[in-house]
């Protein structure tokens, strides 16, 4: 069973510090309160919390050591140069978008689900990507390939908004936005025109953007 942990962004920051992180996504930093305020005290509190929760191990001399499973889980987060991200908004619900990040490193993929306060981090991100793809593209996906002017789209039939993006740190980034109308995903083709996508066309876009393939 893949390892899963739920931590706050501050805990992630100090775990990264302990691991000598090469990268840390600025979105995680942005979720944190200002840790510069009473930094030494806050660091002590967070480190004690990590020890209590078994994420860090402390010996009799007070030296800290990372749990091996946690280190493996977090390596893609702190050392992977490629990451992808998904935002999914249900237009019928007054809720924040679902948001996921995937970090890739040496054949391992770590998934991070973000909410307002915590990060749910899990290994085996390839399974998470597959589950999201299947959820977005069910077997009974209705294929409508026609082009529609944006001002002619039936807004009452739009159920979801989707953003897929990726980044190779320091080199390149890509992003696409989609909307789901009457069960079909549409993407902007040219100014003020949306193109309906077949299941296979949307699958290819998902794989390219979320997995870099």
N, C-alpha and C positions, 0 to 999 in steps of 0.2 A: 504494500500500500504506500502510495506517494506521501511524502511528508507535507504537512500543512501547518502554518502558523498564522495567528492573527496578532498583529503588533501595531503600535502607533508609529507615525513617521519619525518621531524623535528616537524611538528604539532602533528603527532601521538606520538612522544617521549614525548612532553610536556603534552599532554592529559593523557598519561600513568603516568607521574609524578604526575599529579593532582589527578588521581584515586588511587594512591598507588599501581601501577601495581605489580603483583607477577612475571609475565613473560613478556618479549618482544622479539620477534623473531629477531635474530641477522641479518637476511637478511634485515630487515627494518633499522636497525642501519647502516649497511654497505652502504645503499643508501644515507645516509646523508653526507653533507659536514662536516668538522671538526668544531663542535659547541664549542669546547674548546677555539677556537679563539674568543675573545671578547664575552665570554659566557653571562655575565649579560645583555649586549646590545641586543644580539641575542634572549635571552629568553624574554626580554621585547617586542621586535618586534613580535615574534611569538604569545605571549599571547594576544597582542593587535589585531593581525590578527584573532585569534580564537574568540575573543569577537565581532569583526566586522562581522564575518560570522555567528554569532549566536550559535557557538558550546560551548562557555563558556558565562555565564551570570555574570555581575559585578554589585554589589550594590553600593549605594552611598558612602560606606566606603571603597570601593576598593576591597572587598572580592569577590573571584571567586567561582562560582558554576556551575557544569556541567548540561547542558540540559539533562533531564531525558531520552529522546529517544536516545541521543548520548551515554549516560552511558550504557543503555541496549545494544545498538549495539556493543559497544567496550568491554563489559565484557568478552566475549569469547576470544578476542584477548589478553587480559592482565591477565586472570585468568584461561583459559582453558589449561589443561595439554596435551590434544591430539590435533594434527593438521595434516592435509594432504596437499599435494601439487601436482600440475599438470603442466608439461611443454609440449607444443605441437608445433612442428616445421613443417611448410609446406616447403618441400624441393624445391618446385618450385618458392618460393618467397624469395627475399633478405631482409627479415625482421627478427627482433628478435623473439624468440619463444613467444607464448602466455603463460602467467604464472599466475596461480591462487593458492591461499592458502585458506584453510578452517579451522577455529578455532571452537572447540567444547567445550561447557560448560553448564552443567545443562539443557540439552535438547535443547539448542539454538545453531545454527550454523551461524557464520559470514563469509562471503566470501570477500576475498581481491584480486582484480585484480591488478597486478603490471605492471607498464611501467617504462620507464627510469627515470621519474621525480616524478610521482604522484602515489597514491594508491587510487583505487576506492573501497570503502568499502560498503557492502550492507548486510542487514539482510536477513533472509529466505534462508540461504545457501543451504538448502535441495533442493530448486527449482533450484539453480545454478548447483548443482551436478547432478540432474536429466537431466537438459538441456545438460550438457556436455556429460553425458552417452548416451543420445539419439543421439547426434551429432556424437559421436565416433562409435555408433552401430545403424545405420539406419535400418529400416525394411527390406530393400533389401540387407542387408549385405551378401556378397558372402562367403560361408564357404569352405575353402580349408584346410583340416587337415593334409596334408602331411608334412613330414619333408624334409627340404632342406639344403644341405651343404651351409654354408655362402658364399663360393666362387662361388657358382652356382646361387646365387640370381640375378635376372635381375634388376640391379640398376636403369635403366631407368623407371621401373615400381614402384619404391619406391616413394611414395608421401608424407608420413609423418613420423616423429619420435616422440615418446611419452615416457615420464618418469612419473611414478606415484610413490609417496613416502609418508610415514607417519612417525610420531614420537610421542611416549609417553614420555614426557620430563623426563629425568633422568632414564628411564627404558629400552626402546627398540626403534628400528627404522627398517623400511623396505623400500625397493626400487625395482622396476622392470622397465626394459626398453623394448620398443616394436618398431617395424617398420611396416608400412603399405605398402604392395605390392599387386598391382592389387586388391585393395579394402579389403584385408584380413589382420588382425593384426597377426604378428609373434612375438614370444618370444624365446629367447635362451633356448634350452633344455639341451644341453651339449656342450662341447667345439666345436666351429665351426659348430654347427648344430642349425637350427631354426625350431620351430614347429608352423604350422598354427593353429590358434585358432577358434573354433566355436563361434558363437555369444554368446551362453550361457556361454562358458568357459571364454570369455573375460569379460562378464558382471560380473561374479563371482570375477574375479581378480580386476576389477574396484571397486566393492563394498567392498571387503576386504581391499584394499589398501587405498581407499579414505574415507571410512566410518568406518573402523576398525571392520567390521562385519564378 
